């Protein structure tokens, strides 16, 4: 395991080997236990941590290492990356000189990029490189960003939504929004509390959002705590009303991203109209997103075959072609 492509997302962390073999796809959650030392001890990470959220004592806290797609606390991010590497390679000798390309939002500031590189290096990665997530996702979907035609890709993750036009190794136009999938989750949370009197945890609201996109029936059953009495409560909620609750968030994302079209050079517009828009990221799976993108942009939207893993796959592929990293090093 000498080379990795890593997508550190708000919601999920995905790791691929250099040959695009999927090694890990787990929630970006870590449980920390207060042991009295200067730094809390990592109790669990990924699926193990998520399954224990809300079920532990006061001495254990759940944290997410990233917010809005970037690091908020250096020590926490470093501990999380180290825990992920330990999960992939339990023995110390297996973690020696691991090269990696890590996805980063294109709209991240230089300080946020530097913090991510520092956390990755301190966690044990050998000279990690960064690659913009919209570019990495496009590579993972089989697009060559060094192509002489302009391509347009939208990445709607948990913390950020970004639309990027690129051609011949350069970013032609870009717009970014820090309103994304997490705000859809909060819209579901607030709707259920205000309209049905049900209190949910953040993870439960996230599950309801996902079910809203995958359920075939018109309704879903929601179990939570009654806001008035504190007792358990179950309600039947229609998919349509949950979609309506998320629609303002989706519209805000789409309006921000549609502005990217105004920044395109005239010659690029024809390429984009013929190629369409590539959409990936967990937020792109929400019902109504593709339709609203199609309405706002006026051309076809092509969903990625593997929308949740293509960023890590593209980052892994970039390890085999240094031209890609060199071309987009400054972005």
N, C-alpha and C positions, 0 to 999 in steps of 0.2 A: 504494500500500500504506500507507494512513494509519491503519488500525485493525486490531488483531489479537486473537484469543482464543488464549491459550497454556496448554497443560497440560505443566508441567515434572514429568515422572514419574521415579521411580527407574530404570525400565527404558526407557521411550520418551518422547520429546518430540514433542508434536503442536501444530501451529500452524494456525489457520484464519483466513481473512479475515472481515471483518465480515458478509459475506453467506453465511457458513458454507462458503466454498470451501476445501477442504483444500489447504494450501500445503506442509506438511512433516509427515512422520511417520517419525522416525528414532530409533535407539537413543540413550539419554542417556549417551554415552561421549565422552570427549575425550582426545586424545593430546597430552602436553606434552613438548617437547624442551628439555633443559637447555642453554642457550646461554651460560652464564656470567654472564648479566645477573641483576638482582635478581629478576625474574620470568621463569619459563620461557616459551618461545614455544609457541603453539598450533600443533601439527603437522597435526592432522586432527580432524574432529568428525563425529558421526553414523555412518552406514554405513561411511564411509571409515575412521574410527577403529576401529570394531568389527572390521573385516576384518583389521586389523593387530595386534590385541591378541595378545600372545604371540609375535609374529614380528619384533620390533624389538630394537635394541641396548639396552644398559644405560642409555644416555643419554636414552631415551624411556620415559615412564611413562604408563599409562592411568589415568584418574580418572573417577569419577562425581560430578557436581556436587551431587547430592542423596543423602541417606541418610534412610530412614524418612520420605520425603516432604518433608523440609525441608533447608535449607542447612546444611552443616557447615563450610564455609570460604567466607568472603565473596569473596575475590579469585578463587578458582576458579569460583564461581558467576557472578560478573561476567564473567569471561573467556569462560565457556561461552555465556552469553546473548548476548554481543557476537558470538561466532563464529556462532551460529545466525542472528542478524539479518544478518550479513554474507553468509551463505549465501543468505538470502532476497532481500537487496538489496545486490548487490556494490558499487554506487556510493554514495558518502557522501551525496549529495543525496537519494537514495531513502530514507535512514534518518532524515531530518529530521522531527521532530514526529510520531513514530509513537505513537499511543495504543494501549493494550493493557489487557485484563483477564486476569489471571493466576490460575489455579486454585491453591488452597492447602488443605491438610487442615483440616477443621473443628476438629480437636483440636490444631492448632498453637498454641503459646504466643504471647503478644504479642511476645516477643523474636524468635521465629522468623518471625513475620509481618513485623516491622520489618526483619529482615535480608533477607528476600526482596524487599521494596519497595526497599530501599537498593541491592541488587545490580541490580535491574531498571532503576532510575533511572541508576545509574552506567554501565550498559551502553549507555544511549542512549535508553531508552523515555521518552516524555513523560508525566509524571504518571500512572504505571500504577495500576490499581486491583486489589484482590484480591477473589475470590469463592470461597466454600467449594466444594470439588470435588463433594460430593454434590449440592449445589444446581445447580451448573453442568451436571453430567451429566444431571440430571432435565430441565433446560431443553433440553439438546441432544436429549433423547428426546421432546420435545413436551409436557412437563408444565408447567403454569403454577404456579409456587410462590406466586402471589398468590391462587390458588383458595381458596374457602372450605371445601373438603374436605381432610382430612388425607391426605397421600401419604407413602409409606415407600420409601426408596431405599437400596441398599447399594452401596458402591464398594470393590471389592477390588483394590487396586493392588499394586505391587511392595513398597512400604515400609509402607503403612498399609491397614487395612480399617476402613471406617466405615459405620455404619448411621444414618440420619437421618430423622426424621419432621418434616414441615413443613406449615404451614397459614397462609394469609393473610399471607405475608411474615414469618413467625416460625418459629424452630426449636422444635418441641414437645418432642422428645426426641432424644438423641444418645448413641451409644456408639462408642468408637474403640479400635482395637487396633493396635499396632505389630508384630504378628505377621501377615505377609501373604505375598504371592507369593514374595518373596526367601527366606523360610523354607521354602517348598515346594521351591525350587531346592536349598537346602542339604540338605534331607531326601533328595532324589534323589542328591546328591553323596555323602553319608555311606553311603547304602544300597549304592551301587555299589562304594564302597571297601571296606566291611566284608564284604559278602556275595559280591562277585565279584572282589575284589582289583584293581579298575580305578581308576586315578586320572584325573580329568578336570579341566579348567579350569572356572572359574565359568561362562563363556559356553557351553561345551559342555554342562554340566549344565543350563543354562537351555534349550538347544535340545532336550535329551532330555525335559525337563518339558513343553515345547510339543508335541513329537511324541507324547507319551503321551496328549495330549488330542485329537490329530488323526488318528493312525494307525487304520486300519480293522481291521488284522489283530490277532491275539492277542499277537504278540511284535514286538520291534524289535531291531536289531543296534546294539550300542554299541561304539565303538572308543575306546581310550584307552591309557594306559601301565600295564604290569603293576606293581603295588605292590611285588612282591617282587624282580623282576629289572630293572625299568626299561625293559624291551623293549615294543614295541607289542603290544597284545592286543585281541582282538575277542571279545565274548560276546553270546549271545542272551538277552535279558531279557524276561520277560512283562510286559504292560501291567498285569496284576492285581497283581503284586508291587510295581510302582512306585506304583500307586494306594494299596496298603497302607502303603507307606513315607510317603506324603504325608498319609494319613488323620489321624494325630494332630495335624498342623498345621491341617488343615481343621477338625477338631473343636474345636480351641482357638479358632479364628477364629469359628466358628459359635456357640459357647457365649457368647463375649463379646458378639457382635452380638445374640443372642437376648435378652440382658438388657435391650435397649432396649424390648422390648415391655412389660416391667414398669413402665416409666416413662411409658407412654402414658396420657393422660386417658381415662376410660371412653368419652366420646363419640367419641373418635378411633378406638377399636378397631373399631367397625362400619365406618368408612370404609376402614380398612386391610384388613379381612377381605374386603370387596367389591372393592377395587381390586387387592389383591395387592402383592407386593414387586417393585420394579424393581431388577434386578441389572446392573451394568456394571463395567468395569475388567478388566485382563488376567487377574487371579486368578480372576475369575468364570467363565473359560473352562475351568478345570481340571475334569477328570472327577470327578463325585461332589459338586461344590460345590452345584449346584442341588438335588440330591436331599437333601443334608444340611440345607440351609436350609429346604426344604419340611418335612422331618421335625421340625426344631427349632421352627419358627415355626407350623406347622399351617395354612398357607394357601399359595396358589399363588405361584410365583416366575416373573416375566416377564423373560426375558433381553432386553437392549437390542439393537436391530438393528445398531448400530455401537458395540459396547462399548469399543473402543479409542480412538475419536475423539470420543465424545459430550461429554466434559468441555470440550475445546477448542471444539467447536461451540456448546455452551451459553454459554461465556464470550464468544464472538464475538457471539452473539445478545443478550447482556446489554448490549453496547455500543450497541445500537439501542433499548434500553428502560432508561433511567436509573432507573426505579422499582425495578427488580430490584436494582440496585447499592445504591440508597438503603435498601431494605428490609433487606438482609442485610449492610450495612456493618459492623455491630457484631459479626458472628458470625465 
